[in-house]
Amino acid sequence: MKQNLFLKFLLLPLLIIVSSISYAQQTGQNKMLDNKRIGVIGDSYVRNHKEPVEYTWHYKFAKKHNMEYHNFGRNGNCIALDRARFGQAMYKRYTEMPDSLDYIIVIAGHNDTGLLDSIGGIGPFKEKMSVLCKGLVNKYPSAKIFFFTRWVTDDFAGSDAEKIVDAMIEVCGNYSIPIFDAARKGGIFTYNDSFRRMYFQKETDTAHLNSKGHDRFLPVAESFILQY
């Protein structure tokens, strides 16, 4: 009994120290992001389709860390192809973003997948991706830049979706830009009916998360971003 009490008294200061370090790290992390300007550019993954931007994981991330949030999402937008209805491709329109951003997140590739033939194939797509990556680094040399790929699809292996994801990963690697493979590592099961009913804006939707879905992905994205 006395031995147990001794161990408890011995462990208590250690637990207090560990808790204090953890709290200090979290507090320092928040202070580091405090009032920083974050801009998110992309397609309907960013605009959040028909639901409020405030439901998105990137908006919630910014608010959690007291950041100034700017959304540059457009439904139907592509990385590599201009579309009359949905505006200039991202490799051009990134220039419209303000110069004073501290963090830039690009979330895209869904629309490029379905229009890969119109783009001219994976080669021209990589060329436009290179223009976007190089342009962002030139425009924001002191900022933190991140890319997130599209989700996985049914029959992903060998599909145009896989080609787009792998091309994005390859090109970002050429410019030392961190990219998260949301298709393979996101934990978003677009191919499952029950999952979609719970986490997507509609059961038939395979692209747009609802608020609960964004809450699910937030800690995944947050962990990826904060390591940098």
Disulfide bonds with the S-S distance in Angstrom:
none
